[in-house]
Amino acid sequence: MLHLLGDWQYTMPYYVGALAAYLIGSIPFGLVLTRLAGLGDIRKVGSGNIGATNVLRTGHKGLAAVTLFLDGFKGWGAVMIAKQFGPDMAVIAAAFAVVGHVFPVWLKFKGGKGVATALGVLIGLAWAVGLAACGTWLVTAAIFRYSSLAALVAVAAAPLYALALADPQRMELAIFVAALVWLRHHQNIRRLLKGEEPKIGGGEGKEAGPPAA
């Protein structure tokens, strides 16, 4: 694994790559798309989140689907670009793309919950791991009808999938991503424990089908 405190001439490209991935990840597609559609500031709707789940609360399913795709695509794209510069660069880009979505500089570091971008980077790093995590989200959501719970279970399982289907380096990245996503879901976790979390298709204030991005 790369040591980022090594010789500056050697490590400088990795810092540049991390910054580029962060900036890609920090593009707030949910906010941009809703404003372009004339729906105002998505941060003033529902949960105030910029992800696909909250975009769906505007009543525009197509816009929510596009947001979900683009949030995942930017994670995948950052990794695929970074892969051209080696596996270490790809892992660094994966981590910083998710960090960018969760803490975007453009929005005073108040971003989304990172699920769609996390799944995107996992597919980019190791497609089998990413698809397994997506499948886990779908199965959990179908059984329990909680989008947030499905997201938490999917990212929690991702390190195990990475260990079985990829390598320890990708497992470490998956652990980092899972920790970040769980941290951003702290309010959802409290509601789940209290039995107050809205279910998918649950009427007023209902959750969206896609994962909270």
Order of alpha helices (4+ residues) and beta strands (2+ residues): alpha-alpha-alpha-alpha-alpha-alpha-alpha-alpha-alpha-alpha
